[in-house]
Amino acid sequence: MQQTFAINTGNPQTDAQQLAYYQQQYIAQGLQLQVVPQPTGGFICTVVNPAAPPAAAGYPAAPAGAAA
């Protein structure tokens, strides 16, 4: 599972509060939140399941719901 989303409310304090909230929520679920600050403000966040093995090089991951 990998999900990417942006936090950019236009207010740096609100962005930081939302980031802290999401970090707590995803950590509680055993997931990791990778955060990249944006030069114009806000953050790009990617939720990563550390237990999921990465896709092998040259072989894209199967789409969700695809038969194995």
Order of alpha helices (4+ residues) and beta strands (2+ residues): beta-alpha-beta-beta
